[in-house]
Amino acid sequence: MPESRKIVKWNVEETFSWVRKQTNANYEDYLERLAHLKRQCQPHINEASKGSIEAICRKMYNLAKEDTIILSELCSRLWRENGIQGEKM
């Protein structure tokens, strides 16, 4: 992952350098450069962010699981307190 970050940083710096040096570039030249930057960086950006995305999803799952347990217990308690017969969740 650190290697991917280095590659992205290098490509971005190279692109900024290219932009600063351009005096006669037209819109299409900039679009081509952007496409080049995307081709060079996208796989590395995906790799670098993969771990963060997985961690966020894992945390959301665990929080949802905890909330489900709390809600189930609360529901059961309210049913017992009010003498309501029902299926357990």
Phi, psi and omega in degrees: 000318178300326178296320178298318179296320179297319180296316179297312180301315180299315180295321178293316178297319178298319179293317177300320178298316179299315181299316181296329183276345184281127176241335183241015182288143177256180184303317181297324178299317179292321177296320177297317180295320177298316178298319178299314180299317179297315180299319183286325190260330188307312180298326181285325176295317178299315181296316182294326183269349184305312181297320179294318181295317179296320179295319179296315180296319179298317180294317179298318179298312182296320177295318179296320179297315179298317180296323179296318178296314180299315180295321179297316179295319179296317179299312180300317180297315180297321178297314180298313182298332183253011176064031180264130177271134180199169179283146176286147179271000000 
